[in-house]
Amino acid sequence: LAFVDVGSATAPIYAAHDAGIKVHVFVDETRPRNQGASLTAWELGKHGVPHTLVADNTGGHLMQHGMVDLVITGADRVLAKSGDVCNKIGTYLKALAAKDNNIPMFVALPSSTFDWVMLDGVKQIPIESRGEREVKYISGLDENGEVREVLLCPPGTPAANYAFDVTPARLITSLITERGVCPATGAGVLSL
């Protein structure tokens, strides 16, 4: 764990909310593990931050219709020499949609997330491929409050489950760390 009281991606949101800045967060469900639906939505609700849960592929539509002012994500690894970001699968697509709609894309991370060795995220970062069960099944509460797991697809359907993707630095407006904000470049990281 990088943070104790708040997550790195949500820390700037809480800071803005606590400073009285009007904030509304569209929370991706974050398939297949549904961290957005289960954890992020719960955390924002407990903090009193207005939010709406959306399906993962809704972001581009919201951006096209002027409903998004900025995009902020966390990161599992950021290459200090280039600014490339490795994060949950789907981050790259959000960055492409943000770029196409002239919306700033920020990545919030603890400085311990910087990788000081690699240079090219797409070519060098190994992307974990997890078991297909996470994609094929989903868990949730039934009408009695019991956790149940259900199959989402026809039995026997093969599934791919890439856990992460890489967003090239050219799509990222800035990196937000506990040391400050910088461009997603090697020089920017060194300026912290």
Secondary structure, 3 states (H helix, E strand, C coil): CCCCCCCCCCHHHHHHHHCCCCCCEEEECCCCCCHHHHHHHHHHHHHCCCEEEECHHHHHHHHHCCCCCCEEECCCEEECCCCCEEEECCHHHHHHHHHHCCCCEEEECCHHHEECCCCCHHHHCCCCECCCHHHHEEEEECCCCCEEEEECCCCCCCCCCECEEEECHHHCCEEEECCEEECCCHHHHHCC
